[in-house]
C-alpha cells in the first residue's frame, strides 16, 4: 500500500508541476513517465493506473508505471541516458503481478553527416535490479534492443508517425510501426521452490503497430505532429529462453491489442483512457501466462 501512495504522489507532483509556469519545461525535459523503458521512444507504453475499493472486501490495484530521470554527464548528441524505476502491480487479474525494478537506461541514435542517408539505427540498453514479490526472487538483468528509424517523411515510416492520406486530409489519419529485435540476460541470485540461482538468456522479436484518427490539425499553432483523438493498436512479442539454468521456461509470448481515447495528446504529454485485451506472459515484469481484458487511466510524458 505504501508503494501505491508513493507512485500516486509522484504522479500528482508531475501534474502540479506541469501546470505551474516556469517548471513545465524542466519537468518535461528531464522526466519521463511510461510503462517501461526497455524499448524505443516510439514504442506504445503509457503508464496505467486503476483502483477498485469496494465497501466490503479487498481493494484491488493496477499500477503499471515507470519513471525515468535524464542524466547529463554524457555530452554526446547521439546518446541519452536515464536512471529508471518501474513498478508493475496488478491484483485485478487471475494470477497477480507484483514486480519492481531500478536501473540505468542508455539510448543510442545513429547520426550521419550524409543528408541523403535516411535510415538510422537505434539501440536501447538497460541494466537493472528486479525484485519479484510473488516469487520472492532477486535478479539482475541486462537488456538490449535494436530497431530502425526513417529520417525521411516519405516511404515506410518506423518509430514515428506516418500519414495514411494525401492532399487536404493528410493529417487526419496516421500510423505508427515499431519492429525491433533484442535479447534479455537475467541472473537470479537466490533460490526457492520455483526459481533456482542461475541465468536465462532470451532472444526476442517484437512488432507493434497503431492507427490513429487525429484531431483537427491547426497549421498556425506550430504543432510538430498531429494530435491523436482515437487510436487502435496491436503489439506482439515472442521470446525463447535458449539458455536457462533456473526454471523450465522456454518459449513465451504476449499479444496485446486495444483502443485508446485521448483527452490530451501533444508531443510532450498524453492523457488517455484505454481498453485492451492481453494474452500471454512477460517473465521480466513478473506477468504470468494468462488472458484478460483491462480498462485503465493512462499517462505518458
N, C-alpha and C positions, 0 to 999 in steps of 0.2 A: 504493500500500500504506500509506503514511503517513496518508492521509486515512481509511482504514479504521480504523486504530488510534485516531485522534482521535475518530471517531464512536463506536466501541465504548467508549472511555474515558469519554466524556460520558454514555453510557447507563448504564455501570456506576456512575458517580458519582451519577446520579439515583436508581438503585435503592438504593444505600447511604444516600443522604440521606433517602430516603423511609422507610427502616427506622429511622432514628435519631430518638429522641424530641426534640421541640423544633424540628427542622429541617424536618419534613414539611410543616407549614403554610406556611412561607416558600417552599419549593420549588414546591408545588402552586399557590400564589397567583401567583407571578411567572414561572414557566417552563411552556411548553407543548412537547409533542413530538407531531408528526403527520407526515404525508407532505408536505403543503403548506398554506399559509395564505392562499391566494387566494380561498377561498370562506367561507361562513358557518360558525359554530361547529357547526351540526348536520350539516354535510357529513361523510360517511363517508370518513375518510382516516387510518387509523393508520399509524405508521411501520412499515416492513417490513425484515427482515434475514434473509438466507440465505447460508450459506457452504459451498462444496464444496472440500475439499482432498484430492485423490487422492494415493496413494503415488507414482505416476508421472504426469507430465503437468502441465498448467497449472491452477492454482486458479481457481475462479470465485466471483463475489460478486454478491449483490443487496443494495444499500443504498438504500432509498427513504425518506429521513427528513429532517425539518426541525426546527429548534429556534427558539423564539420567547421573547424576554425582555421582560417588560412594562415600559413606561416610565410614570412617574408625573408627568411635567411638565404634562400636560393634566388639570386638575382639573375635569372635566366628567363627570357621571354617564352621559351618553348616548354618550360617546366613550372607547374604549380603544385604545391603540397599542402596538406592539411593534417591536423590531429583530429581524430574522429571518435565518436561514441555512438553506439546503437543499442536500442532496446526492442526486442521482439517478444511481445507478451500477448497471448490470446487464450482466454478461457471460454470463448464463445463457440469453440469447435469441439468435436468429439474427443480428439486427442490433443490436450492443451500444449501450448508452446510457451516457454519461459527461458529466454536466452539474451544475454547482454554481452557487448563487445567493446573493446577500446583499442585504438591503434593509430597507425600512420598511413596516409594515402598520398601517392605521388602520381601525377598525370603528365605525360609527355606528349606534346602535339608537334608533329614534324613541321619545321619551317623550311622554306625554299626561296632562293633568290631568283629562281626561274618563274616569271609571271605566267608562263604557259603550262606549268605543271599544276594541275588541279587536284589530283588525288594525293592525300596526305595520310600518313599513318598516325594512329592514336594508340598509346599503350597506357593502361591504368594498372598500377601496382599497389598492393595493400599488405601491411604487416599488422597483425592484431592478436590480442589475447581474447579468448572466448570462454565464457562460463555458461554452461547449460544447467539450469536449476532443476530441470525434470530428472536428469540422469546423474546430477551432482558430479559433472565432469569439468575438468580444466584442460584447455588445449591452446596451442599456438598455431596460427595459420598464416601462410604466405600465398597470395593470390595474384595472378597476372592475367589480364585480358587485352586483346588486340582487335582493332577494327579500323575501318577506313572513313575518311571524310572527303566529300567532294566540294572543293572550294568554288567551283563554277556553279552558277544558278541555272544551268541548262543540263539536260540529261538526267540520269538517275541520281537522286539526292540521298545521301546517307548521313545520319546524325544531325540533321537539321531539316526544318520543314521544306517540302517540295509542293509545287502548285499543281492542281488537277485540271485547271481550266485556263483558257487564254482569253484575251480581249478585256472587256469591261468587268467580267466576273472572275478575273484571275486570282483574286484574293479570297474568294468565297469558300473554296474547299482546299484543304492541304492534307498531305500525308507525311508521316514520319516513319522511316525504316531504319532499324538499328540491328544489324547482324554482328556477332563477334565470336571469336574463338578464345579459349582460355584454359587455365589449369589452376587447381587448388591443391596445396600441400597442407595437411593438418596433422599436427603431432599432439597426441594425448599424453598427459603426464601422470594421471592417476588411474587406478583400476577399480572396476566394480563388476557386478554380475553381467552387465551388458557390454561395457567398453573395457578393454584391456589396454595397458600402456603400449603405445605403438603408433604407427603412422598410416596415413591414407593419401594417395595421390590420385586426383580426379581430373582427367582431361574433360573439357566440356565444349558444347556448341550451343549458341542461343540465337534465335531470330525473334524480333519483336516488331510490330507494326501498328500504326494507328491512322485513322481517317477522321478529320475534324471538319465540322460545319462552323465557320468563323462568324464573329460579329462583324457588323458593317465596318469596312475599312475607311479610315479618315486620313487621306494623304497629307492633309495640312497639319496633322497632330504629330508629325515626325515619329510615328511608330515604326520600329525596326522590323517587326514581323506581325502578321495577323493575330488577333486575339481570339482564342478558341471560345466557342459557345457550348457545343456538344461534341463529344469525341467517342468514337468506338475503337477499341484496342484489343490486341491479342498478343500473347507472349508465350514462347515455348523454349524450354531449356532442357538439355539432355546431358547427363554426366555418366562416366563409367569409372569405378574405382579399380584402376588397373593394378595398383599395389595397395594391399590392405592387410595390416598385421594386428588389427584391433577388434574388428567385428565382421559379421557376414556381408556387409554392404557390397553391392556390385553396381548394377545399372539402376540409376534413379532419374526421375524426370519430374517436371512441373509444367502444367499448362494453366494459363490464366487469361480470361477474356471478360470484357465488360464494357460499361458505358459510364462516362463522366459528364456531369453538368457543372460548368464553371461560373462562379459568382464574380471572381476576379481572375484575369489572366493577362499578365504583362510579361515582358522579358525578364523581370526581376522576381515577381511574386505571382503565385497562382493559389486560389482557394476554390475548392470544389466539393461536391458530394458524388460518390461513386458507388456503383453496384457491380459486382464481379463474381464470376464462377471460378473456383480453384480446384485443380485435380493434380495430385502427386505430392511430392515432398521436397524439402530443402534442408539437407543434413547440416550444412554450415550454420543455418539460422535456427536449428532445432525444430523444424516443422516436420512432423511425421507424415507418412503416406496416408492420404485421406482426400475426400472431396467435400466441398461445402460452398454455399452461397454467402455473400457478405455485402453489407452496405455500410459505408463509413464516411465520416468527415475527413477531408484531405487537404494537406498544406504542403507547398513546395516553395523554397526560396533559393 
